[in-house]
Each structure stands twice: as structure tokens, then as C-alpha cells.
Amino acid sequence: MPTELTDYDPSLGNKFIFVTGGVMSGLGKGITAASTGRLLANAGFDVTAVKIDPYLNVDAGTMNPYQHGEVYVLKDGGEVDLDLGNYERFLDIDMTFDHNVTTGKTYRHVIEKERAGDYLGDTVQIIPHITDDIKRRIREAAAGHDVCIVEVGGTVGDIEGMPYLEALRQFSHEEDSEDLIFAHVTLVPYSKNGEQKTKPTQHSVKELRSIGLQPDILVGRCDEELDPETKEKIALFCDVPVDAVFSNPDVEDIYHVPLMVEEEGLGDYVMNRLDLASDSLPTAERNNEWRKIVTRETTGEIDIALVGKYALEDAYLSIHESLKHAGFETRTDVNVLWVDADEMDDAHADRLERADGIIVPGGFGARGTEGKIEAVRYARENEVPFLGLCLGFQMAVVEFARNVCGFAGANSTEMGEDTPHPVIDILPEQYEIDDMGGTMRLGAHETGIDAGTLAHDVYGADSCTERHRHRYEVNPEYIDALESEGLVFSGRAGNRMEILELPGHPFFFGTQFHPEFRSRPGRASPPFVELVETILENAEIEEEVTA
Ligand code: GLN
């Protein structure tokens, strides 16, 4: 029987950490997994990750941000689950589309092979064909790294997750026992009288064991740390040593989770269990660098208005994180004020006016765009520092065309096909491709930056390579008209306008790309840092004037 594993070399020596979740979803299993990876990275290991999403979508590109949060974009253009963003941020790595395994991808591949006759007449089945394909994908993504964290989305017991857990069961028999561990993240709730309850954990471990998987490590998500008695009970009922039970209490900032779980020795436990000898720093010092970045004392506080259409933090997760990173770098607490572009009532308008800076994020479709255009106008006219991202960049062009150039009714053809001034449009050469579908420009592309511009100061270089996810562009026919009124396109890629700025304004900056997907703790995205710094400088000047 042909399997795809023939080219797999078991001497590659990867170690695997499989992370499953019990009781309910939304426990922060991904953050726990990424934090464990951070501890290993801090000890000097090359860590990567695979996120398994047991849904039938081939990728996250078509998913509604209301249901799933933002669509995260990788450098290779993969449109993936936002959890991959957490892995990139925690581990400071660049992942690829292959690091997101979905049921849609796996089944499509197997069915295509079946149609091509590759199975030579075999009956094609979930076991072994789908499970083999799952194992192949995990091993390929792990190749070349010391440790691969594999997070299975959803909760143990979900029908969708079964083929994956079966694949992991097989996997565990194909590897040496010191090369892989199973970590299970569950919920430890409180009873009415304030007692930590272990029954849900017991049940979900029972469910795991009925599939043939015995967890090596249990992590209990709880408001507080687990009591010693709670740990003992979990150890006894779930058949793990008591020092393999860890607490993961609520913390104020997700970037503190690695420090939190290390307090109970999670990193050392995992390394011992996987026979990974760290020749780097002693345990106490390993996490100092990370601690320094994420626990820096702040000296100021600012408010940024985020003018979007999904009243859900996850829908703009990478922007929230980028602002946090910029805050780490500038020692600033950055508060985000939510402004609904679609229903700009008094409360929302008030927040817009209260804010020290304004971000108009990306988006698709017409809803909320008029509110976004108004927010841009407000920022431009009142000299409020402004950052427009993707659709926000496009709406800045529309606003400038309407209110400065006097092109009444100017718009993007995405919002109004009949606009008299299509300042944002599909490029002429794209119209032909459009007939064949698929015109989205995705992934990392280089932008050339003009010397002597704000963009050049921001990036400190003649070019930048950032991630894209868009269809529409500044219409080349309007560039001269826009620039003659003072708008400057300081970053370009061929005939595509990538960065705009407005000289004379303290900070009016737009990018056709999404810088938020490359921001990391310790390596904050330059446009976000500049936004925060401009606000801080403005505040200082104001103080001087009033003093
Ligand atoms: N809807 C716009 C486009 O397709 C912007 C996309 C975005 O903001 N990601 O070009």
C-alpha cells in the first residue's frame, strides 16, 4: 500500500509536543502551547509549531472575522487561523501555510490523489489514508527544527477532531517515547463555595484515554493557581505524576504566561521528559531577556481609537498586539478605544475625539466605510496622528480625493462601482485575470521607499517587505492629481502605491500592506512605534507650552 511517508527520515531527531484541549474551547490552549514553546526557545532550542484546525474549510481566507477572529496572513501568502499569529509572536518565527493543517486541506489532497489513481485501486479510507496524510504534514513541518509543538484545535470528543487524535495515537507508536509528549489543557472551575473542581478534567482525560491517548502533562486553566490538593487529585485520577500537573491562572497580559508557567517548572519538566539537555543559561536566567521585554515599567499612557466594523477584539487581534509591542518599546500603556464605523453614535464619536491617535484598519465590503472616511477626515483636519492599514489606507485616499482634491463622490470601486472618481480600483492588468478568479494579492512583497520621506525615517531603509492581503489599488490615473494637492506616495512597488503620507501633518501615514502581521515583542512594527512616539512627543510639547 503506498503511503506518503516513504521519504520520512526518522533520524531527523525532532521532538514533538502534542497539545489537546478538554472541557471547552476558548481556554487559551494556543497561548499555553506557545508559552511552552517560548520557554524552550529561551533555553536555546529551535522551536516551530503546527496548528491543526479540524474544520472543513481549506483555509481561513473565507472565514468571517465575527466567528473566527482575524484572518492572519503569513509571509508566503497563506491565510490562516489567528493562532498562527500567536505562535509567530511568541516564538519570533515566520511560519508557512504548511504549518496550518485543516481537514479541508487534508481531504482535498487525498481525494485528488485518489482521482489521479495514486492509490492503485485501494479503498481510500480515513484510516490509514487520511491519518497518514496528517502524520506526513506534521513531520514535514517539523523537519529541521529541534521541537515542534502541535496544537489540535477544538476539544477532545469533537467528531471533527477524531482523525487527528487517531493520527497522533499512531504517531506515538512510531516515535521513541522520549521524543514526544502529550499535554492536555483543561478547565478547573470553582464550585459555589469556592472549591476548585477536578471532575471536568477527569472526564476529559477519560475521553482521551478511550481514544488511546494518555496525557503526560496536564495544565489546569483556572482563575487562580491550582491548590496542592487539586493537583494531587488530578494526578491520582488522571494517572500522571503530581509534578506533571501545572496551573495556568489568569494573567493580565498573555506575554506573562511563559513567566507564569515557568514558576512551576514547566520548561524544565518538558525538557527532562523529552531528554533535551539545555547547554545554555541556568534556569533562573534563561527567561531574563523575555522578562525584560514584556514587564518593562511604563512611563506614560495613551488612547488609540480603532475605527472598525467588528466589535470584537479578536477581529483585529494583530493590531492590538502590535500596539502592545509598540508600548513595550516606548514604555507606554496603550489603551484601545473601540469606535464603531458603522454606527458612529455620540458615544463613539466622543471616543474618537478623546483619542490621542486614530487607526483605521483593513476590511472588506462597503459597510462602515463612510464612518471610516469621516474618521480619516477628522484625523487629517485636526492633526491627530493617524495610521491607515490596507482598507484604511484606501479610505485615506478616498477622503483626500473628495475633500482636498474636490472629486465629489470619489470612492473605491469595491464600495461603489459607479463612482465618478474611482480613485481605488482594480489595476487594468488585473481586470483580465479577474475573469479567471483569484486576484487577491497575498503575502510578503517588497516596497521601495523614497529617500527624504517620513516612510524612510519610519523604516530607516530604502525598502521594506511587509505582508499583503488586498485586491484593490490606488488607480494610477489619479496619482498625479492626488500628489499635486500634497499627498505623497512615499512607498511603491512598480505601479502599485504602497505607502502614503501627508507632509505638514504630525503623522498621517497609510500602508496598503499590513505591518501588524510582522510585529513581535522586542521587534515592534515601525509604523506602530512611530505612531506612539509621535503622540508622546506631541504630549511633551503640549506640556512645555502649558508649563
Ligand atoms: N477590501 C480592500 C481590498 O480588497 C482592502 C483589503 C484589506 O483591508 N485587507 O483591496
Residues whose N, C-alpha, C, O or C-beta is under 5 A from the ligand:
A	BS01	LIG	G362 G363 F364 G365 L389 C390 L391 R469 H470 R471 Y472
